[in-house]
């Protein structure tokens, strides 16, 4: 009886560790900071003249969702960088790198 209780306790601990270490994202789960931009950690700029869907928040977040490397994004509602880039995929979101900028929104994936 004691051995089976010990195995059950060990299995429960192993399960809890697995749950704690595995952090999947829930589609569309982002924490956003309106009016904030982050220049650092951009690994992909999306040309919204060529990728029309990326011009919206939903399109930009969808581009991030499709890439494992993407930890967040900056969406530019207007005043696009170089007149064409409106969505910037980020390998890291770092609040210490934020700066205020109207028309920008920095969003990071939220893990559950």
Secondary structure by P-SEA (a helix, b strand, c coil): caaaaaaaaaaaaaaaaaaaabbbbcccccccccccccccccccccccccccccccaaaaaaaaaacccccbbbbbccccccccccbbbbcccccccccccccbbbbbbbcc
